[in-house]
Amino acid sequence: MTQRRRDVSDQPDALFAPASLWQAWLDVEVALAQAQAELGIIPDWAAEGIAQVADVETLGLDRLEAEAARTMAPIHALTRVVSDRAGAAGAYVHWGATTQNVMQTGRLLLMQRALQHVRTHLAEALDHLGAMAERHAETPMIARTNRRHALPVTFGFKLAGWIEELSRAADRLDAMEARTMRLPFGGAVGAMHAFGGQGQEINACMAARLGLGVMLVPGRAVNDLFADYIAAMGLLAMSIERIARECYRLMAEELGELSETLGHSVVGSSTMPHKVNPKLVVHVIAMAGDLRASVAPGMEATLTANEGDSAANHLMVRTLDRAVPLAWRLARAFADLTAKIVPAPERMAANLALSGAQTASERLMMLMAPALGHLQAHDLLHDMLAEPGADADSIAARVAALPAMEGRISAAEAQAALDATTYVGESARIAREGAALAAALARQLREGDAAARAPQTYSTSRSRAQSGSVAR
């Protein structure tokens, strides 16, 4: 892969800054020259000369932008500035390529860089969630459906659900990368006219240098690649937002089951001294909603006409300029949020106790069902629990006194069945398996899967599709 002289996009807000974009385009021009030199299309010394000067600092950002302003053609401007600086080697820069080839490929390289940062921050979040799931595998709390008390679970169980959802988001990122990180470098319309019959070889060589796959039709109207990327990030945002909104609800005083560790100096309100509002979670929710909203214009920009469409391309660029750095910032903010979430087991226990005998009534119903049948047991308990003043003692006594329950269940056994703290199903097992999943997934996100992410030819992808296998 072509080595960039310096990373000018190591922060989200700098990802598509002018210096970052110009450097990415220069990296593509270097990869093109080196591939063509390797194939004997241009002289080795020309490729070396181009590579020596293809740096934003060497060429001067001001000069590049001034030339682009004059010509209104950024890549033509780049070619002119490199050519002037590279001397005789400059005659061979941009050999057979077209503007959109370089601009799309450069942007893909920056998107690939952002994707790796998203993975790194997602791994950090999974570390935090997995550790909490292990610690709270047996911490009882109430599950809620339709915003009402349902059955007892553990906090670790809830975390395991978040972890598994994030694992699906990570799977989608991997599948998306395999589809989208491919070299769209086919000349003016994608048929490689100016490459002297060596277009396929040039593409393969460039793709290997840039860490991309290759395409059968590397045209200029391939905006579905970029929309696929945005959609995967939108789905990640959806999962992050769902988790963050759940945290936000659990932070309310009425529930108090979660809080953020913000420090004593944090102020919640300029007028209410007692107020300490959640700070991190609200930013995550807002960013996630913003990123999800980018999916629609990204899809709109795929509706290109014929073999090239500048209007669609401009819309896609505007969308990417917002969505890609935002995805990076969101993943980083989510990792920070998960590091500062503090569970409150005592509040979870108190809230669990609020429903009294009702919370574990399912267990008592299942003990009654063999003698009464499921439906009759359900209806009897439903009516008992609906009566004013019904509590565990009275319900247990009434159930034990039923003629059908004689010799089958005692009042003490019925009362034990209504103990919500011991009726958590397989929550603890699920929580611990969720913690293990988080650790494995975090490791995979950091280390990567070299085989799955290796550059592929279009024939490899086609054969995988035909065999039914899925590349992660």
N, C-alpha and C positions, 0 to 999 in steps of 0.2 A: 504494500500500500504506500502511496506517496506520503512522505512525512511533511507535515506542515511546519514551517519554521517557528511559529509561535501560536499559542492559542489566544486569539483575540475575542473569543466568545465564551469565556469561562463563567459568565453570569447570564441569567435569563434575559435581562434587559439589553445585554450587548449582543445577543445571539444574531439578530438580523440588523445590527448597526452597520453603517456604511463600511467601516474597516473590516468587519467580519464577512460581509457579503463579497467585497472585492477580493479578500484573501481566498475565500472559497472558490470564486471564479478563476483566480490565478492557479489554484491547486488543480482545477480541472484542465486548464491549458497545459500545465506541466505534465499531467498524466497523459494527455493526448500526444504531446511531443515525444515523451519517453516511449509510449507504445509504438508510435510511428517510426522512431529510430530503431527500436527493437526489431521491427518488421522490415527495416531497410527502405522505408518510404522517404524519410528525411535523414540527413547525416547525423551521426552521433554527436558531433560537436555542436550542431544546432540545438539539439535537445538540451545539452548541457548548458549552453549559453542562455537559453530561455529559462531553465530552472534557476540559474544563478541570480537572475534579476526579478523573478516572479514573487516579489514580496512587497506588501503595501508600504512598509517603511522605506524600502529601497526606491520604489517608484514615486512615492509621495501621494498621500491621499488627496491633497488639494489638487494636484495635477490631474489625477484620474477623474475627479469630479468636475473639474473645469472642462476637460475634454468631453466628458459625457454631457454636460450642459450645452456645449457648443454643437455637438452632433445629434443630441437626443437619441443616442444609440450606445448604451453603456459598454457592451462587449466590443463593438467597433472601436470605441475609445480606448478600452483596455488593450486591444490588439495594437493600436497605434502607439500607445505609450510604451508597451513592452518592446515593440519593434524598434522604436527610437533608442531605447536604453540597451538593447541586446546586440546592437551592431549588426553584423552579417547574419547572425542567428535569427534576428528578428524577421527575416524574410520568410521563415518557416512557421511562425506562430499562427495558431488557429487554422491549420491546414485542412481544408475540406469541411470544417464545422460550420454551424450556424448559431446565431445568438441564443435562441431558445435552448439549444442543447446545453450550452454552458450555464445559462442561468438556472434551468431546472435542476441540473446535476449538482451545481454548487449549493442550491437550497436543500436538496436531499442530503448532502453531506452535513449540513448544519442541523437538519432535522434528526439525522442519525445520532449526532452528538447530544442533542437535547433528549432523545429517547434513552440514552444510556444514563443521563442524570436522573431522569424520571425513574428508571429502574433502581438506581442507587437509593433514592429517597424512599421508594416503595419498600425496598429491603429494610431500611431503617424503621419504617412504620411497622413492618411485620415483626421485627425484633421486639419492639415495645409491646405490641399486641400479644405476641406469643408468650412473652415472659409474664404478662398479666394473666393470660389464660391458665398458665401453669399454677401461678400463685393462688388464683381464685377458682380453681377447678371445683372446689366444694363449698364456695361461698354462696349460700342460698339467697335467692331474690324472687320476686314475682315476675312472671311473664305476662305480657299484656297483649290482648287482641282487641281490635276496635277501641283502643284506648281504655279498656276495662281490664280488671284483674282476670287472669286466665288460670294457669297452673304454676306451681313452683318450678324453678329451674336453678341453675347457678350462674353467677356472673361469667365464669369461664365458658359456659355453654354459649352465652350471648356473644362473647368474643370469638369463639370458634366459628360462629356464623359469619361474622365480619371477615375473618381470615379466609374462609372458604370462598366468599364472594370476591375478595381481592385476588385469590388464586385464579379465578376465572378471568378477571381483568388482566392479570399477568399473562395468561394463556393467549388472550386476544392480542396483547402487544407483541408476543412472539410470532403469532400467525400473521399479524399485520406486517411485521418487519420482513418476513420471508416473502410476502407478496409485493411490498412497496419499494424496498431498497434495491432498485434495479436501474441500470444505466439507460436513460432515455437519450441516446446519442446516435442519431441516424441521419444527420445532415438536414437539408432544407425541409423535406417532407417526411423523412423517416426511412427512405429506401436506399440511403447510403450512396447517392449518386457520385459524389466527388471523392470517394475513397479508393478509386481504381480497382474495384473488385475485391478489396481487402477489408470491407466494412465489418464483416463478422469477426475477423481476426483482431481488428483494432478495438472493437467493442469488448471482446474477451480479455484482451490485454489491459485495457483501461479499467474494466470492471475489477479485475484482480488487484490492480494497484490501488484503487479507491475503496476496496472492500464492499463492492456492490455486486448484485447479480446482473445477468444480461436479459435482453428481451428479443423476441422474434421481430416485433415491429417497434423499434425505438423512436416513435414519432413524437410530435409536438403537442398532440391532442390527448395526452395520457393523464389528464387531470384526475382521473379516478384513483391513481396512486396517492395523490395528496389528500383526496377526500377520504380514502380508506384510513390514512393516518389520523386525520382529524376525527373521524368517527370512533376509532379505537380510543383516542384520548377523551372523547365525549362520554363514552361508556365507562371509562375509568373515573371520570368526574362524577358520573351518576352514582357509582358505588361509593366513592368518597363522600359525596354529599349525603347519601342516605345514612351512612355511619355518623357523619358529623351532626346531622339533624337529630339522630337518636341521642347522641351525647348532649346536645343542646337541651332537649326535652328533659333528660335525666338530671340536668343541672338546676332546674327550677327549685325554689325553696320548698314547694309542696312535695317534691320527690327527694331532692338532695342526695341522689345516689352517686353522682359524679361531681367533680369540681376540677378546676384548672389550678395548678400551682403557679401563681403569678408573682409572688413576693409581696411584702408588706407595703412597699411604696406605691403599688399600683392603685390608681384612683378610678372608681367606677362612674362617678357623677360629680359635676362641678357644683351642684346644688344640694345633693343628698349625701351627707358625710358617711352614712352607713353603707352606701351602695358599692358593691364590687361586682361589676358585670363580667360575664364571660368575654374574653377578648380574642383568643385564638380561634375558637370554633366558629365565630361569626364571620371571620375573614375567609375561612375555608369554605363555608357555605356559599358566600358571595362569589368567590372565585370559581367554584364548581358550577354554579348556575351560569356564570358568564361563559365558561368554556363549553358547556352543553349547548349554549345558544350559537356557538360557532359552527355546529354541524350543518345546519340548514344552508347558510351561504356557501359552505364548502361543497355541498352537493350541487347547489345551483351552478357553481363554477365548473362542474364536469360536463355541462351541456355545450360542448364545443362544436363548432361548425367545421366540417371537412377535415383537412389535415393540419389546421392551425387556426387559432382564434385569439387575438390579442385581448379582446374585451373580457373573455372568460378568464384568460391568464391574469389580467389585472385584478379581477375579483378574487381569484385564488390567492394571489400574492398578498392582497390586503387581509384576507382571512387567515392565512398562515402567519403573517406578521403579528397578529393578535393571539392566535390559538396556541402556537408552539411554545413561545416563552411563557404563556399563561399556564400551560400544562406543567412545565418545569417548576414554576413558582408554586402551583397548587400542590404538587407532590412534595416539595420541600416544606410547605406550611403544614401539610397533613402529618409528615414525619415529626415536626415540632409539636403539633397538637397531641399526638399519641404519646410523646415523651412526657407530657405534662398533665395527663389525665390522672386524677386520683380517685379511686373508688372509695365509697363510704359503706363498709359492710354493716355497720350498726343501723344506718338508715335503710339499707336494703332489708335487714331483718325486721325493722319496725314497719315498713310498708307491707312486707309479706304478712305480718300479723293482722293487718287491718281487716282482712276479709274473714278472719276467724275460721269457723268450721267449714266455710264454703270452699276455701282454696284447695283442699285435698279431698273434696267430696267425691271426685271421680274414683279414688282408690276404694272408698267405702262402697260405692255403687258396684264396683267390680267384685267385691267380696259378697255382696248380696245377690248378684246376678245368677250364680249357679242354682240358687233355690227359687228365685222369683222370675228369672228371665231379665234380659238387659232393659227392655222398655219399662217393665213394671218397677224395677229397682230405680231407674232414672226418675220416673214420675213421682214415686213415693218420696224420694229425697228432695226433689224439686219443690214439692208442696211443703215438706217439713222446713226446708231452709227459707221459704218465703214467709213463714210466720214470724210475727214480731217477737223479738227476744230470743230467737233460736241461737243456741251456742253449742259448743262441742259436747258439753256434758248432757244437755237435754236431748240432742240428736242421738248420741250414742245410746242413751237409755231407751229411747223410743225404738230405735232399730233393734236392739237386743231383745225388746219385749214383743216384737212381731212374732206371731205363731210360726211363720215359716223359718224364722231365724233360731228357734229354740234348739239348743245343742250344736248350733253351727258357729255362732259368734257371740261373745260376751260383750258386756258394756265396756269393759276395759279394752278389749280388742278393737271394738268399734271406735273408742276414743283415740287409741293409738293410730288407727288408720287415718284419722283426721288431723294428725300432726303434719303440718305443711313443711316443716324443716327436714323431714325425712322422706318426702315424696318428690324427688327431683328426677325420677326416671334414670336415664343413662347420661345425665348431664356431665358427670365427672369424667366418664370415659371419653365422651365427645370433646370435652374441654382439653383433655391431655392430648388427644389425637390432633386437635386443632393447633395446640402449641407445637407439636412435632411437625405438622404441616408448615407452620409459619417459619420454623427454623430451616427446614429443607428448602422452602421457596425463597427465603432471603438469601441463602447460600447460592442457589441457582441464579437468582437475579444478579448477584455480585460477580459470580464466576462466569456465567454465560454457558451456553451449550454450543461448543465449537462446531460439532457436527451439524446441528440443526441450523445454525446461523451462518454456515459457510456459504460463500457465493455459489449460486446455482445457475445452470444454463436453462434456457426455456425448455429444452428437451428433457432435462431432469425433472422439472416441475410437472411437465406433461405426463411423464411416466409414473410419477408419484400419484397424480390425480387418477390415472387409469387403474392403478393398483389399489386405490382406496386408502392409501396411507396419508397421514397428516403430518406435516412438518411443524415442529414446535419452535 
